[in-house]
Amino acid sequence: MRPDISVFGRYTYLVTELFWGTVALVLLQRAGALRKAAVTILALYPIAYVWDRYTLAVGVFDINLRTGVDVAGIPIEEHLFMAVVPGLVLGIHETIFGGE
């Protein structure tokens, strides 16, 4: 049985991004890779933004449990998502392979 996180209502997506973003931040900080990750995320962000804006515009997916706050044409949660996902990947990578 999966936990029902929809109890956060319109903040559900935001809460999940903040949770996983915190996990990513802790991993990156422990691995000493915050600066490298920030540079990588900034380099990836424009690509992710264009991709995300397009997929939302053509209806590839719909986000129901969100705040409804849009910035630059996409939900605020999606902006966080575009930092959290690569941050988490890099945090795990640096935790496993950092220093090699």
Order of alpha helices (4+ residues) and beta strands (2+ residues): alpha-alpha-beta-beta-alpha
